[in-house]
Amino acid sequence: MTFLLVVTVYSVSVSQPDFGVMGPLAVGLALCAAGLTGGSFTGAAINPARVLGPAMVFGCGWRQAVPVYILAELLGGVAGSIMSWPLYGTGLHFGRWYDAVNDAAADARQAAREGYERVTGDASA
């Protein structure tokens, strides 16, 4: 189930052309499909906390469930990302987050400077 979700999110958010408003619909349909197909096996628990929390509180064999759910979620996510990477690429902004943060900080400083100038009438700030 995690594999399907990771592949869907990766394909609609990273791939070209952009899917626009259809991206969230595709993710929702993937969640629905994962819930319908995995419901008989896991009770449609895509989130491990949904299973592990009640199992730990009520003592329903959580010691056996923890490794299975955690490992299955991790392996599904890793397998989905490994399969999606060559198919859809790394995206336009992969690895450039530092530049984006610096640009946002510079924009915030400029906006604060302009606001100060507007309030005080001082253009030398």
Buried (B, 14 or more C-beta within 10 A) or exposed (E): BBBBBBBBBBBBBBBEEEBEEEBEEBBEEBBEBBBEEBEEEBEBBBEBEBBBEEBBEEEEEBEEBBEEBEEBBEEBBEBBBEBBEEEBEEEEEEEEEEEEEEEEEEEEEEEEEEEEEEEEEEEEE
